[in-house]
Amino acid sequence: MTVFLLTMVLLLTAAAGGMLLMILGLAREIGRVQVRLGPLGARMMDTGPKVEQIGPTFHGLSDHLGRAVSVGGHRERPQLLLFTAPGCSTCKSLLPGMKAMAKGEGDIDIVVISDGTEQEHAAFLAGAGIGAELSYVDGRDVGIAYQVGTTPFGVILDEHGKVRAKGLCNHMAQVESLLNAMESGTPSLQHLHTRAAAERGAA
């Protein structure tokens, strides 16, 4: 009896060890897949103006430097709207990257749109070092018009004020995916997957 129990314990131990090795191997493969895929693009929300529709237009807004700012409408170059909130730590973490993007991307205007009190905006911008390279606007009405329910949320408008791409932007890779979407003509990962599925179905 003792030999039988000892044998069973050894077999169970070996089985548990084998399962552990399988789990570690699976975790390693998942990591490799994530590295190959790279960061996922901005996740589109099914609210507000649709892609290829004209977005709401606003004039007479004022940014953090007192400059007049307009949103949407006909303009010389595309416009990236990043909707934020003073209490959003993720939004604040994006500011240095947005600043660098504004300096590096000379063919697009960047407007950070937020909502809150003057004190909240001051605290949000503290230490960010944002200058004239982009505009930070207190624009609650803009967020309502674009039906932004969560932040940070980005919207790309072309020169005619048409929505070309939009989605949640929790890190700079997702913000950059909006620019890539506009250049490639694929507004989101959802559209890319739908297109791929349609092509497979037609083949």
N, C-alpha and C positions, 0 to 999 in steps of 0.2 A: 504493500500500500504506500509506504514511504517513497519507494522508488517511482511509483506512478505519479504521486503528487509532485515530486521533484522534477520529473520529466515534463509534466504539464506547466509548471512554473517556468522552466527553461524555454519551452515552446512559446508561451505567452510573452516572455521577455524578448525573445527573438522577433516575434511578430510585431511587438510594440516598437522595437528598434527599426524594423523594416519600414513601418508606417512613418516613423519620424524622418527617416531618410527620404521617403517619397515626398513628404510635405516640404522638406527643405529643397528638394529638387524642383518641385512645382513652384515654390516661391522664387527660386532663382530664374526659372523660365518666364514667370510673370514680369520680373524685373527687366529681363532682356527685351520682352515685348514692349514694355513702357518706354525703354530707351530708344527703341527703333521707331516707335510711333511719334515720340516727342510730345510736347505739351498740347493738350487738347485746345481747340479753338473756342472762342467765346460762345457760350450757350445761349441760343436765341430764345426769347420769351414770346409767346403768342399773344401779345397785347400791343396796343399803340399802332402807329402807322406801319403798314406792311412794307416789306422790301419791294422796291420799284414804285412805291407811292410817293407823292409829294408830302414832305413833312411840314408841320406847322411852322409859320414864319413869325419872327419877333424882331422888332426894331426898338431902338431907344434904350437898350439895356446899358448898364455901366459896370465895368470890371473893377478889379482891386486897385487899379491905378487911375481910375476915373475916366478911362477911355470909353467911347461909345462902341457898343458891340451889337451886332445883329446875328440872329440865328436863322438859318435856312434862307430861302429865296435864291435869286440868281446872283452869282458871285464869280470872282475870277478863278477860284480854285476850290477843291473839296474842303469840307469842314468835318472835323471829328469832335463830337460832343461827348464828354465824359460826365455822367451824372453821379454826384457824390453826396455825402451827408456829413456834417461836422462830427457826429458821434461814431462814424465808421472808421475803425482803425485800419481796415484793409484799404479803404480809399486813401487815407493819409500815406500809407506805404507806397502807393502808386505815384505820388507827386514827384519824387526825384526822377523817376523814369519818364514821366510825362514831360518834365522839364527838358530832359536830355532828348526826347523824341522831338519836341518842338524846335530845338536847336538843330537837330540833324535832318528833319524832314522839312525842307524849304518849300515844298509844293502842296502843303496842307495847313489849314488854320485849325488850331486846337483851342477849344473852349471848355473849361471845367465849370460845370453848373451845379450849384449847391443850394441849400435852403436852411435858414437859421437866423439867429441874431448876430449883430455885429461882434459881440464878444465871442460867440461860438466860431464865427469865421476867423477871427483873429487867432484863437487858440488852435484852430485847424491848420492855419497857414504858418504858425510859429515854427521857425527853424527850417521851413521848406525852401526858403531862398528863391521863391518864384519871382521873376522880374517881368520884363516886357515880352519874353519869348512866347507866352501864352496868356490867355485871359481867364480869370477866375470871377464868376458871376453869381450873384445871389438871384436865382431865377426859379422861384417856386412854381410860377405859372407855366414855365417851360416844361418842367418835370411832369406837371399834371397833363399838359397837352400831349406829351409823348407817352403818357401812361406808364411812367417808370415806377414800378412797385418795389424794387429792391436795388441796392447800390453795392458796389460800383457797376454802372451800366453804360455801355458805349453805343453810339450811333454814328454811322458815317453817312454824310450827305454829299452828293456830287455838286457840280457847279450850277445845276438847275434846282437844287433843293430836294432832289429825289433821294429817298433812303436806299442806300446800296448794300448796307450790312449793319447788323446790330447784335448785341448780346451781352451777357454778364461778363465782367472783366475782373477776376479776382487776382490776376497778376499780369505783368507786362506782356508775357507771351500771348495772352488772350487779347490784349489791346492790339498788339501787332498783327494778330490773326485777322482783325477787322480790316486792316490796311491790305493784307494779302488777299482777303476776300474781295475787296473792291477791285484790285488789280487783276485777279483771276476770273472775276465774274461769278464766283461761287460764294453766296452770302453767308453760308454757315455749314458746319459739319452735317447738319440734318439734310440740307440741300444736296451736299456731296454724296451722302449715303443713299438718298432717294434717287439721284441720278444714276449712281452705280447699280442700284437694284433694277432700275428700269432698263439699263443697258444689258444687264445679265438676262432679264426676262425676254428682251428682244432677240438675244443671240440664239 
